[in-house]
Amino acid sequence: MIRKDTLSKLKTKERELRQALIIEAARNVFGQKTYDKVSMAEIANAAGIAKSSIYTYFKSQEELYARITYLDACTFITGLKKITQQTDKKNVVQAAIDYFLDYYISHKSHWRMITHFALHGNKDMASVEKLNAIGRELMDLFETIFIQAGCKTDTRLMSHTLFSCLSGVLIAFRNYPGRSEKERIVHMKRIGNRINAIINAYIITPKA
C-alpha cells in the first residue's frame, strides 16, 4: 500500500511539473507577441492542456506574466552576480558585457519579453511596479559593477547607458539579415568589446 506522505509528494511533484510546463509554454508565447496580444487560450494550446487548468495554478494572465518575468530576471541577476564576484576589477565590465550578450543570445524568449515590455509597456497591469522594481534591481547590480571597476561618478547613468547599449546591440543585430548565426554572434561580441574599450578609456581609466 502506498503511504499518504508518498502520495502527497507525488502530487506535489506533479503540480510542480505542471506549473513548469505552463510557464515554459507561456514564456514562448509571450516571447512572440506583446502582452496585450496574447490569450490564455493560446498559452493553454502551447502547453497542451485545457485553459481551465491554467487557472488552477495562476489566477490571471497578468500573474503568469509577472511570475515568468520575475523568475527569468532572478536567474539572470544571480548568474551575473556570480560572474562579476569572481572577476577582478580590471575585467569586471567586460565580464558583465559578455554575460549579458551570451545569456540573451541563448535565451531568445526571455529577451523578447523584455523588449516587448520596454517598447510597448503594460501600463494597465497592476504588476507594473513589481516589474519596474526588478529593473531597478538590475540597475543596482550594474552600478555595483561600475563601482567595483573604479568608476567614481555618474555610476547610475553609466548603468543605464550600458544597458541601453547592450539592448541596442541585440535589437539591431540579433536577427540581422544576410548573415549566419555565427557571424551575427561574432559581430555582437565585437561591438561588446568596443563598448568595454570605450568605458575603460573614457570613464574608468584615470587621466594623467
PASEBA-1860 file (N, C-alpha, C; in nm, 3 decimals):
! residues 208
1> MIRKDTLS> 0.084/-0.120/0.000/0.000/0.000/0.000/0.088/0.126/0.000 ~ 0.052/0.224/-0.083/0.129/0.348/-0.090/0.094/0.437/0.029 ~ 0.194/0.484/0.099/0.171/0.569/0.215/0.119/0.706/0.174 ~ 0.049/0.772/0.268/-0.011/0.902/0.239/0.096/1.006/0.208 ~ 0.208/1.002/0.282/0.312/1.102/0.257/0.375/1.083/0.119 ~ 0.381/0.957/0.071/0.432/0.930/-0.063/0.338/0.986/-0.169 ~ 0.208/0.966/-0.149/0.108/1.021/-0.240/0.114/1.173/-0.243 ~ 0.133/1.232/-0.126/0.142/1.378/-0.115/0.262/1.430/-0.193
9> KLKTKERE> 0.377/1.362/-0.181/0.497/1.403/-0.253/0.477/1.390/-0.404 ~ 0.410/1.282/-0.444/0.384/1.261/-0.587/0.293/1.371/-0.642 ~ 0.192/1.410/-0.565/0.101/1.515/-0.607/0.173/1.650/-0.616 ~ 0.261/1.675/-0.518/0.338/1.799/-0.519/0.430/1.804/-0.640 ~ 0.494/1.690/-0.668/0.584/1.684/-0.784/0.506/1.704/-0.914 ~ 0.389/1.643/-0.922/0.305/1.658/-1.040/0.263/1.803/-1.058 ~ 0.229/1.868/-0.948/0.189/2.009/-0.953/0.305/2.096/-1.001 ~ 0.425/2.069/-0.950/0.542/2.146/-0.990/0.573/2.127/-1.138
17> LRQALIIE> 0.561/2.004/-1.185/0.585/1.976/-1.327/0.482/2.045/-1.416 ~ 0.356/2.045/-1.371/0.251/2.110/-1.448/0.274/2.262/-1.452 ~ 0.313/2.318/-1.340/0.343/2.461/-1.336/0.458/2.496/-1.431 ~ 0.563/2.414/-1.426/0.679/2.437/-1.512/0.640/2.429/-1.659 ~ 0.552/2.336/-1.693/0.504/2.321/-1.831/0.429/2.446/-1.876 ~ 0.343/2.497/-1.790/0.266/2.618/-1.822/0.359/2.737/-1.838 ~ 0.454/2.751/-1.748/0.547/2.865/-1.752/0.629/2.863/-1.880 ~ 0.680/2.747/-1.917/0.763/2.737/-2.038/0.680/2.768/-2.163
25> AARNVFGQ> 0.558/2.715/-2.168/0.471/2.742/-2.282/0.436/2.890/-2.289 ~ 0.403/2.949/-2.175/0.368/3.091/-2.171/0.486/3.179/-2.208 ~ 0.604/3.142/-2.164/0.725/3.219/-2.197/0.743/3.224/-2.350 ~ 0.724/3.111/-2.414/0.740/3.108/-2.560/0.633/3.191/-2.630 ~ 0.511/3.186/-2.580/0.402/3.264/-2.641/0.425/3.413/-2.618 ~ 0.456/3.451/-2.494/0.483/3.591/-2.463/0.604/3.643/-2.540 ~ 0.697/3.552/-2.572/0.816/3.591/-2.647/0.787/3.621/-2.793 ~ 0.671/3.578/-2.841/0.635/3.601/-2.981/0.546/3.723/-3.000
33> KTYDKVSM> 0.469/3.759/-2.895/0.374/3.870/-2.905/0.382/3.958/-2.782 ~ 0.330/4.080/-2.795/0.321/4.167/-2.679/0.212/4.113/-2.586 ~ 0.221/4.153/-2.459/0.132/4.100/-2.356/-0.016/4.111/-2.394 ~ -0.055/4.228/-2.447/-0.196/4.251/-2.477/-0.247/4.173/-2.597 ~ -0.158/4.111/-2.672/-0.199/4.033/-2.790/-0.205/3.883/-2.762 ~ -0.171/3.844/-2.639/-0.168/3.703/-2.602/-0.296/3.667/-2.528 ~ -0.344/3.547/-2.549/-0.462/3.498/-2.477/-0.426/3.373/-2.398 ~ -0.504/3.346/-2.295/-0.483/3.225/-2.216/-0.507/3.101/-2.301
41> AEIANAAG> -0.596/3.113/-2.399/-0.625/3.000/-2.487/-0.499/2.961/-2.565 ~ -0.424/3.061/-2.612/-0.300/3.033/-2.685/-0.198/2.963/-2.596 ~ -0.188/3.011/-2.472/-0.094/2.951/-2.378/-0.133/2.807/-2.348 ~ -0.262/2.785/-2.326/-0.311/2.650/-2.298/-0.282/2.558/-2.416 ~ -0.304/2.608/-2.536/-0.279/2.528/-2.656/-0.131/2.492/-2.668 ~ -0.044/2.590/-2.638/0.101/2.566/-2.644/0.145/2.464/-2.540 ~ 0.077/2.466/-2.425/0.111/2.373/-2.317/0.046/2.237/-2.335 ~ -0.053/2.231/-2.424/-0.124/2.105/-2.447/-0.218/2.069/-2.334
49> IAKSSIYT> -0.278/2.171/-2.270/-0.371/2.147/-2.160/-0.496/2.232/-2.180 ~ -0.597/2.207/-2.099/-0.719/2.287/-2.105/-0.694/2.424/-2.043 ~ -0.759/2.527/-2.098/-0.740/2.662/-2.045/-0.775/2.669/-1.897 ~ -0.878/2.598/-1.856/-0.920/2.599/-1.716/-0.811/2.548/-1.623 ~ -0.725/2.461/-1.675/-0.618/2.404/-1.592/-0.517/2.511/-1.550 ~ -0.497/2.612/-1.636/-0.401/2.718/-1.603/-0.445/2.792/-1.478 ~ -0.576/2.814/-1.465/-0.627/2.891/-1.351/-0.617/2.814/-1.219 ~ -0.585/2.687/-1.227/-0.558/2.611/-1.106/-0.428/2.657/-1.041
57> YFKSQEEL> -0.338/2.708/-1.126/-0.205/2.746/-1.079/-0.181/2.898/-1.080 ~ -0.250/2.968/-1.168/-0.231/3.113/-1.179/-0.368/3.180/-1.189 ~ -0.388/3.283/-1.108/-0.518/3.348/-1.102/-0.552/3.426/-1.228 ~ -0.449/3.474/-1.297/-0.473/3.556/-1.415/-0.354/3.549/-1.509 ~ -0.376/3.597/-1.629/-0.268/3.605/-1.727/-0.159/3.700/-1.677 ~ -0.199/3.807/-1.612/-0.103/3.903/-1.559/-0.013/3.839/-1.454 ~ -0.072/3.759/-1.365/0.008/3.692/-1.263/0.110/3.599/-1.328 ~ 0.068/3.529/-1.431/0.158/3.438/-1.502/0.271/3.515/-1.568
65> YARITYLD> 0.240/3.625/-1.634/0.341/3.708/-1.699/0.442/3.761/-1.597 ~ 0.391/3.813/-1.485/0.478/3.868/-1.382/0.566/3.760/-1.321 ~ 0.512/3.639/-1.303/0.591/3.530/-1.246/0.707/3.492/-1.339 ~ 0.677/3.484/-1.466/0.783/3.449/-1.562/0.891/3.556/-1.564 ~ 0.849/3.681/-1.570/0.944/3.791/-1.573/1.032/3.789/-1.449 ~ 0.971/3.766/-1.335/1.046/3.762/-1.209/1.145/3.646/-1.208 ~ 1.100/3.527/-1.246/1.188/3.410/-1.247/1.306/3.429/-1.341 ~ 1.278/3.480/-1.460/1.384/3.499/-1.559/1.484/3.605/-1.512
73> ACTFITGL> 1.433/3.713/-1.452/1.521/3.819/-1.403/1.609/3.767/-1.289 ~ 1.550/3.687/-1.201/1.627/3.631/-1.090/1.738/3.540/-1.140 ~ 1.707/3.459/-1.240/1.808/3.370/-1.298/1.922/3.451/-1.359 ~ 1.886/3.555/-1.436/1.988/3.638/-1.498/2.073/3.710/-1.394 ~ 2.009/3.772/-1.297/2.080/3.850/-1.196/2.171/3.761/-1.112 ~ 2.123/3.644/-1.074/2.205/3.551/-0.996/2.331/3.512/-1.072 ~ 2.315/3.482/-1.201/2.431/3.446/-1.282/2.528/3.561/-1.299 ~ 2.475/3.681/-1.320/2.561/3.799/-1.337/2.638/3.829/-1.210
81> KKITQQTD> 2.571/3.817/-1.095/2.639/3.839/-0.968/2.756/3.741/-0.950 ~ 2.730/3.617/-0.980/2.833/3.514/-0.964/2.954/3.542/-1.051 ~ 2.928/3.578/-1.177/3.038/3.606/-1.270/3.121/3.725/-1.224 ~ 3.053/3.833/-1.188/3.126/3.956/-1.153/3.198/3.944/-1.019 ~ 3.143/3.867/-0.927/3.210/3.847/-0.799/3.339/3.768/-0.813 ~ 3.347/3.691/-0.920/3.465/3.608/-0.943/3.566/3.675/-1.037 ~ 3.535/3.799/-1.077/3.618/3.868/-1.175/3.690/3.986/-1.112 ~ 3.813/4.011/-1.154/3.890/4.121/-1.097/3.842/4.255/-1.150
89> KKNVVQAA> 3.886/4.358/-1.082/3.844/4.495/-1.112/3.866/4.533/-1.258 ~ 3.979/4.494/-1.314/4.016/4.533/-1.449/3.922/4.475/-1.555 ~ 3.871/4.357/-1.531/3.792/4.287/-1.633/3.644/4.273/-1.603 ~ 3.597/4.335/-1.493/3.460/4.311/-1.448/3.355/4.364/-1.546 ~ 3.380/4.480/-1.607/3.282/4.534/-1.702/3.273/4.445/-1.826 ~ 3.389/4.401/-1.875/3.390/4.311/-1.991/3.317/4.181/-1.958 ~ 3.337/4.130/-1.837/3.269/4.007/-1.795/3.119/4.026/-1.793 ~ 3.074/4.143/-1.745/2.930/4.173/-1.741/2.873/4.184/-1.882
97> IDYFLDYY> 2.947/4.249/-1.971/2.903/4.263/-2.110/2.892/4.126/-2.177 ~ 2.993/4.043/-2.160/2.993/3.909/-2.220/2.877/3.826/-2.167 ~ 2.855/3.833/-2.037/2.747/3.754/-1.977/2.612/3.800/-2.031 ~ 2.591/3.931/-2.037/2.465/3.986/-2.086/2.436/3.937/-2.228 ~ 2.534/3.952/-2.316/2.513/3.913/-2.455/2.496/3.762/-2.469 ~ 2.581/3.686/-2.402/2.572/3.539/-2.411/2.437/3.489/-2.360 ~ 2.394/3.545/-2.248/2.270/3.498/-2.186/2.150/3.524/-2.277 ~ 2.140/3.647/-2.326/2.021/3.680/-2.404/2.028/3.633/-2.549
105> ISHKSHWR> 2.147/3.602/-2.598/2.156/3.534/-2.728/2.100/3.393/-2.715 ~ 2.128/3.329/-2.602/2.083/3.192/-2.579/1.938/3.182/-2.536 ~ 1.888/3.285/-2.466/1.751/3.284/-2.412/1.665/3.383/-2.490 ~ 1.626/3.342/-2.610/1.556/3.432/-2.700/1.421/3.478/-2.644 ~ 1.345/3.385/-2.587/1.213/3.422/-2.536/1.223/3.519/-2.420 ~ 1.323/3.500/-2.334/1.345/3.594/-2.223/1.367/3.734/-2.279 ~ 1.453/3.742/-2.380/1.487/3.873/-2.435/1.368/3.938/-2.503 ~ 1.290/3.860/-2.575/1.173/3.918/-2.643/1.073/3.972/-2.542
113> MITHFALH> 1.055/3.904/-2.430/0.964/3.955/-2.328/1.011/4.089/-2.273 ~ 1.143/4.101/-2.254/1.199/4.226/-2.204/1.178/4.339/-2.304 ~ 1.207/4.312/-2.431/1.193/4.418/-2.532/1.047/4.456/-2.555 ~ 0.958/4.358/-2.551/0.816/4.390/-2.566/0.769/4.481/-2.454 ~ 0.813/4.449/-2.331/0.773/4.531/-2.217/0.832/4.671/-2.226 ~ 0.960/4.678/-2.267/1.029/4.808/-2.275/0.972/4.895/-2.387 ~ 0.942/4.834/-2.503/0.897/4.910/-2.618/0.749/4.945/-2.614 ~ 0.669/4.855/-2.561/0.524/4.875/-2.564/0.464/4.906/-2.428
121> GNKDMASV> 0.531/4.859/-2.323/0.480/4.885/-2.188/0.352/4.808/-2.160 ~ 0.316/4.804/-2.035/0.190/4.742/-1.992/0.136/4.826/-1.876 ~ 0.111/4.952/-1.905/0.079/5.048/-1.801/-0.047/5.014/-1.723 ~ -0.135/4.934/-1.779/-0.259/4.899/-1.712/-0.244/4.777/-1.620 ~ -0.126/4.717/-1.622/-0.104/4.600/-1.538/-0.082/4.641/-1.393 ~ -0.150/4.574/-1.301/-0.132/4.603/-1.159/0.010/4.567/-1.114 ~ 0.074/4.478/-1.188/0.207/4.430/-1.151/0.319/4.516/-1.210 ~ 0.287/4.625/-1.277/0.389/4.702/-1.347/0.495/4.754/-1.251
129> EKLNAIGR> 0.457/4.795/-1.132/0.556/4.845/-1.036/0.649/4.733/-0.990 ~ 0.593/4.615/-0.973/0.677/4.500/-0.936/0.779/4.471/-1.045 ~ 0.737/4.481/-1.170/0.829/4.457/-1.280/0.933/4.568/-1.289 ~ 0.892/4.691/-1.263/0.988/4.801/-1.261/1.089/4.784/-1.150 ~ 1.045/4.727/-1.038/1.135/4.701/-0.925/1.245/4.603/-0.964 ~ 1.209/4.505/-1.047/1.309/4.410/-1.095/1.413/4.482/-1.181 ~ 1.364/4.575/-1.264/1.455/4.654/-1.347/1.550/4.737/-1.263 ~ 1.498/4.794/-1.154/1.585/4.873/-1.065/1.690/4.786/-0.998
137> ELMDLFET> 1.652/4.663/-0.966/1.750/4.571/-0.904/1.864/4.542/-1.001 ~ 1.831/4.528/-1.129/1.935/4.505/-1.229/2.024/4.628/-1.242 ~ 1.965/4.747/-1.241/2.046/4.869/-1.248/2.134/4.883/-1.125 ~ 2.083/4.842/-1.010/2.163/4.844/-0.887/2.287/4.756/-0.905 ~ 2.267/4.641/-0.967/2.380/4.549/-0.987/2.480/4.607/-1.086 ~ 2.432/4.665/-1.194/2.522/4.729/-1.290/2.601/4.842/-1.221 ~ 2.533/4.916/-1.136/2.600/5.025/-1.065/2.711/4.970/-0.974 ~ 2.683/4.859/-0.907/2.783/4.794/-0.824/2.903/4.751/-0.906
145> IFIQAGCK> 2.877/4.704/-1.027/2.985/4.661/-1.116/3.074/4.779/-1.154 ~ 3.012/4.894/-1.184/3.092/5.012/-1.218/3.174/5.061/-1.099 ~ 3.115/5.056/-0.982/3.189/5.095/-0.862/3.306/5.001/-0.839 ~ 3.281/4.871/-0.858/3.386/4.770/-0.844/3.499/4.796/-0.944 ~ 3.461/4.843/-1.064/3.560/4.869/-1.169/3.640/4.996/-1.144 ~ 3.595/5.080/-1.050/3.668/5.202/-1.017/3.606/5.329/-1.067 ~ 3.485/5.321/-1.121/3.414/5.440/-1.167/3.371/5.523/-1.045 ~ 3.402/5.651/-1.046/3.379/5.736/-0.928/3.253/5.821/-0.937
153> TDTRLMSH> 3.209/5.852/-1.057/3.094/5.941/-1.072/2.995/5.885/-1.175 ~ 2.872/5.934/-1.164/2.766/5.900/-1.261/2.747/5.750/-1.280 ~ 2.761/5.674/-1.172/2.751/5.528/-1.185/2.610/5.483/-1.225 ~ 2.508/5.557/-1.178/2.372/5.519/-1.218/2.349/5.548/-1.366 ~ 2.395/5.663/-1.410/2.381/5.699/-1.551/2.459/5.601/-1.638 ~ 2.576/5.561/-1.592/2.656/5.464/-1.666/2.583/5.330/-1.675 ~ 2.515/5.293/-1.569/2.439/5.167/-1.568/2.330/5.170/-1.675 ~ 2.257/5.280/-1.681/2.152/5.295/-1.781/2.212/5.297/-1.922
161> TLFSCLSG> 2.327/5.363/-1.936/2.393/5.372/-2.066/2.436/5.234/-2.114 ~ 2.496/5.156/-2.025/2.543/5.023/-2.063/2.425/4.933/-2.102 ~ 2.319/4.937/-2.022/2.202/4.856/-2.054/2.144/4.896/-2.190 ~ 2.138/5.026/-2.215/2.085/5.075/-2.343/2.172/5.031/-2.460 ~ 2.304/5.039/-2.441/2.397/4.999/-2.547/2.382/4.850/-2.580 ~ 2.381/4.767/-2.477/2.373/4.623/-2.499/2.237/4.583/-2.555 ~ 2.133/4.650/-2.508/1.999/4.624/-2.563/1.995/4.660/-2.710 ~ 2.056/4.773/-2.744/2.060/4.817/-2.884/2.135/4.719/-2.972
169> VLIAFRNY> 2.243/4.663/-2.920/2.320/4.564/-2.996/2.233/4.444/-3.030 ~ 2.160/4.395/-2.930/2.074/4.278/-2.951/1.958/4.308/-3.046 ~ 1.898/4.424/-3.027/1.785/4.461/-3.114/1.831/4.479/-3.259 ~ 1.946/4.541/-3.277/1.992/4.572/-3.413/2.050/4.452/-3.487 ~ 2.117/4.363/-3.414/2.194/4.261/-3.485/2.159/4.116/-3.452 ~ 2.067/4.093/-3.357/2.037/3.954/-3.321/1.982/3.876/-3.439 ~ 1.899/3.939/-3.519/1.840/3.870/-3.635/1.874/3.942/-3.765 ~ 1.992/4.002/-3.768/2.032/4.082/-3.885/2.034/3.995/-4.010
177> PGRSEKER> 1.964/4.037/-4.116/1.955/3.955/-4.238/2.087/3.949/-4.314 ~ 2.105/3.841/-4.385/2.222/3.828/-4.471/2.346/3.775/-4.403 ~ 2.334/3.743/-4.275/2.448/3.687/-4.202/2.407/3.558/-4.133 ~ 2.502/3.469/-4.116/2.474/3.344/-4.047/2.464/3.372/-3.897 ~ 2.412/3.274/-3.824/2.403/3.287/-3.678/2.540/3.312/-3.617 ~ 2.639/3.239/-3.662/2.775/3.256/-3.609/2.828/3.395/-3.637 ~ 2.805/3.443/-3.758/2.853/3.577/-3.794/2.786/3.685/-3.711 ~ 2.656/3.670/-3.685/2.585/3.768/-3.604/2.640/3.771/-3.462
185> IVHMKRIG> 2.663/3.654/-3.405/2.715/3.647/-3.268/2.854/3.708/-3.260 ~ 2.941/3.674/-3.355/3.077/3.730/-3.356/3.071/3.882/-3.365 ~ 2.983/3.933/-3.450/2.972/4.079/-3.466/2.923/4.145/-3.337 ~ 2.824/4.087/-3.273/2.773/4.144/-3.148/2.880/4.142/-3.039 ~ 2.958/4.035/-3.035/3.064/4.028/-2.933/3.173/4.131/-2.961 ~ 3.200/4.156/-3.088/3.300/4.258/-3.124/3.254/4.396/-3.078 ~ 3.125/4.423/-3.097/3.071/4.552/-3.052/3.078/4.559/-2.900 ~ 3.048/4.447/-2.833/3.059/4.444/-2.687/3.200/4.476/-2.640
193> NRINAIIN> 3.298/4.423/-2.710/3.438/4.452/-2.676/3.470/4.600/-2.695 ~ 3.414/4.659/-2.801/3.439/4.801/-2.826/3.372/4.887/-2.718 ~ 3.253/4.849/-2.675/3.187/4.922/-2.567/3.273/4.919/-2.442 ~ 3.328/4.802/-2.411/3.415/4.791/-2.294/3.539/4.879/-2.308 ~ 3.597/4.881/-2.427/3.716/4.963/-2.450/3.687/5.111/-2.430 ~ 3.571/5.155/-2.476/3.532/5.295/-2.460/3.513/5.328/-2.312 ~ 3.446/5.238/-2.240/3.424/5.260/-2.097/3.557/5.274/-2.025 ~ 3.650/5.182/-2.053/3.780/5.186/-1.986/3.862/5.308/-2.024
201> AYIITPKA> 3.854/5.348/-2.150/3.934/5.461/-2.197/3.885/5.596/-2.146 ~ 3.753/5.613/-2.139/3.698/5.745/-2.110/3.631/5.760/-1.973 ~ 3.603/5.649/-1.909/3.531/5.658/-1.782/3.612/5.605/-1.665 ~ 3.667/5.486/-1.680/3.729/5.419/-1.566/3.878/5.452/-1.554 ~ 3.951/5.449/-1.665/4.095/5.472/-1.659/4.125/5.617/-1.620 ~ 4.197/5.639/-1.509/4.229/5.774/-1.466/4.310/5.848/-1.572 ~ 4.281/5.974/-1.591/4.357/6.055/-1.687/4.485/6.106/-1.621 ~ 4.593/6.112/-1.698/4.721/6.157/-1.646/4.716/6.308/-1.619
END
